[in-house]
Amino acid sequence: MKEREKIIISGLVLFMMLIWLGFLLHANPDFPGSGWGLFFGIAGAALMLVPLLYLIIKRIKPLKRFVTRRVPMRTLLTVHIYAGVLGPILVVIHTGHKFESPIGIALTALTMIVVLSGFVGRYLMSSISREIREKKSTLKELRTDYDLVVARLGAEGGAGFFGSPGMLRSFLLRLVEPVLEHGPHAAEAQAIRLSESIADVEFALRTHETFKRAFSKWLKIHIAISVFLYLLLALHVYSELHYGLRWLS
């Protein structure tokens, strides 16, 4: 998620939370059925269908190939993100802070959960992936530097204990580093520092990859909650049309 996009989406999510909390101070039972209430409800529901369309395009490969020849997936993802936040904002406004029916309460709660889980998951996943790429690049550079130092020590007949870096070896080398840091053993001290850095980066990389595997399950949960949300939305629209038209007749 780009920095500007992240700031805008963060502001919209915060705005959604603030207007949702407005039920503590305000409630208008007549607003959902008014002209403006219907407008916000229909517009919000339409925008909430955009992420579903994105999911369908992403999962059906022939459709994805057809669409991406005209519109890049990155553009579709951006539309998905903005529609996925703006739609719920309009839906919360549509409620008029009238949370009485079980379907309405469940629909509002699921909407908030889907938006928040999508926002947090999207931000963390992109951040973790970026961190993994950066740490892999750093690890590659450190290993290259370490191999050069060890090769130089080997040529001088002093490689000895400096083989492949590891956590145990790094710990043992750290004990003797102060002795080697100055004088003719500066190369040995440099090898120790590099081995320590490699061990630290490897540990951080394993931690980030563990988080990434855990968050891969988040996407499945997010999709499952979203599907349930759409089912509730369809039930809500049907009930409003059914009972609303009966009342009009």
Buried (B, 14 or more C-beta within 10 A) or exposed (E): BEEEEBEBBBEBBEEBBEBBEBBEEEBEEEBBBEEEBBEBBEBBBEBBBBBBBBBEBBEEEEEBEEBBEEEEBEEBBBBBBBBBBBBBBBBBBBBBBBBEEEEBEBBBBBBBBBBBBBBBBBBBBEBBEEBBEEBBEBBEEBBEBBEEBBEBBEEEEBBEEBEEBEBEBBEEBBEBBEEBBEEEBEBBBBBBBBBBBBBBBBEBBEEBBEBBEEBEEBBEEBBEBBEBBBEBBEEBEEEBEEEEEEEEE
